[in-house]
Amino acid sequence: MSTAQEKTSVLIAALWQKNRPIVEERIAVLAAGNADHTAMLEAAHKLSGALGMYGFPEASAIASQIESALRSGDMAKIPELVIALRAAIPAN
């Protein structure tokens, strides 16, 4: 890995640590299931983009699935997808 790539990786890791609480808050909105629909859609959409940017493509894809389920009104899928989302994000 080149020095520029290493610096980029370090910066992304630092941003992840700084913004992880926001990610956790958005996941909590989805997990609660009683937030307003618009807030849940916004949380899922933002998670999809952010998680991809931070290098978690599987988590990003799951957040996209949550967004799709919300758009189609398939609320029954949300709890299972939130569990999968949490599992796809590293503990540290």
Stockholm file with secondary structure:
# STOCKHOLM 1.0

chainA/1-92         MSTAQEKTSVLIAALWQKNRPIVEERIAVLAAGNADHTAMLEAAHKLSGALGMYGFPEASAIASQIESALRSGDMAKIPELVIALRAAIPAN
#=GR chainA/1-92 SS CCHHHHHHHHHHHHHHHHHHHHHHHHHHHHHHCCSCHHHHHHHHHHHHHHHHHTTCHHHHHHHHHHHHHHHHTCGGGHHHHHHHHHHHSCCC
#=GC SS_cons        CCHHHHHHHHHHHHHHHHHHHHHHHHHHHHHHCCSCHHHHHHHHHHHHHHHHHTTCHHHHHHHHHHHHHHHHTCGGGHHHHHHHHHHHSCCC
//
